[in-house]
Amino acid sequence: MNKEFETILSKLSEDERNEAKLNNLDIPEKLIPLLLKRVHPQNVQQLAALIKQSVLPSICPKTDDEIDKLFSKIEKEPNLLFIQEIQDKIEDFINKRFERDKRVVIERTSDISKLVLLMEEYLNEAISSNGSSSKNVLNIKEKIQSINIQEDGLEALTKLQNELINAASSIEKEMITVTNKLETGKTKVQELEEKVKTLEDELTRTKTENMKDHLTGLLTRRAFSDEIKRIESAYERIKTQYAVVFFDLDHFKKLNDTYGHECGDVVLSTFGKILNKTVREHDLVGRYGGEEFVAVVHFNLNRELLQFLKRIKTIVTENSFLYKDKKIKVTFSAGVAIRSSYDTYENTLQKADMLLYQAKENGRNKIILENGMEI
């Protein structure tokens, strides 16, 4: 076995090396069927993006930074995913994320426990002090009821007066102490409330970011699928009419190869913004994966749907995408299926996907509807 072939073997994964050894693959030509089993590079990029989305964002900022650095390398060289060391690092990050996030949540929610304990302490003191004072006053009341003015005279009244003054002073001191502690507690409660509010805001932000694709700002595929359940529920109840539109940017791989992945990201981000601004509030739009996007567009009349599709096509084809000092022309293909024509949303999406494929096969830069119409 020559050194060149040994170098090739060293770049294979452990499973691939074992298979090569088991099947006696001792020359480069014999490795071709083995290498063809690998995932297509475009799918590797999508896989890398999905993995990154699954571990980001984290509540702990340190974890986010570490994961970002690793995935910046993977985005430039997607095949790094096949290296055992990189896989181990990703697994380590996932474990770290769970542990760190758990710690952050425990630390921050402990503030709520402190708030409860603090209030319990002050309330117990207030109740205890009030109980002690009430007991003293009750004893004095019993003495007043037992005094016979004629028999006991002025001396008994003077003694009772002193006891009343002492009891009042004691109550006054206790109330001042309790008031001071409650004032201190009020400040601490306000501090804890602010910390709890910050935690709630951060958890809300994390949940929102988890729903949004980090590059385009659109819904992720998973969040889109969750929102579809709500739309399907409305469709089942009141038959709200909608169309599923499947978009795919044309020649995106060539664009990446020509101008680089950073340019590709700019195009994806810009296209996502165009879709987001064109759909209405009750519509849905998400990044399905890679350069694929999907939208749910509600309409009453067919011309409303056609206006939407023509508007998107006009904006994209009649303008250039700006990357640094370059103006880049971009086109897209799309397939459109109407929900009422199919039994389920899944079947509608599948039909839109088939029509998209048909648009690609028929020359790209076109939108094909299920009735055969092309835009």
Disulfide bonds with the S-S distance in Angstrom:
none
